[in-house]
Amino acid sequence: MTSATQTIAKVPSEKGRITGWHVLIGVVLFFATVIAVDIVFMVQAYRTFSGEVASNPYETGLAFNRTLAQRQKEAALGWSASVETPEGKAVVVKVLDRDAKPLDGLSLTGVLERPATETGRQTLNFRSLGGGRYQAAARLDGAWDLRATARNAKDMFEIETRLVEPAR
């Protein structure tokens, strides 16, 4: 046989071969990386917002029965309220009694808060417009939660609603 016709069998090199150990190490490193990144994100998320809605949740929980009693008292009053936001520059609340007659002479106070953060909180000072309508100046852009309280000499009515105004 001549060297031209002779076939030389090449033995595969062990250097570039992937074994089961390589796969195992790759999978373990992949999941270790994913877990490490998740831990970093969870720690950062908790540092920026703990998820606590009330500053005193224990006391709020204990006072919940009083809150339920207040809600029943409000339901017995039969008052209702509607909210408008003319041009996103004011909040107008119209309060009606059980017979759908406007309620004048109320003291109305309120606050606007962002649903997801406490930044930008606005305290509202309502003034009477007559006909059961009360208006307060406000800057509305995006989503806001309105919490207002209407009071007269003996009764109290709480108004809670989400306001969404397009950005201008």
Secondary structure by P-SEA (a helix, b strand, c coil): cccccbbbbbcccccccccaaaaaaaaaaaaaaaaaaaaaaaaaaaaaccccccccaaaaaaaaaaaaaaaaaaaaabbbbbbbbccccbbbbbbbccccccccbbbbbbbbbbcccccbbbbbbbbbccccbbbbbbbcccbbbbbbbbbcccbbbbbbbbbbbccc
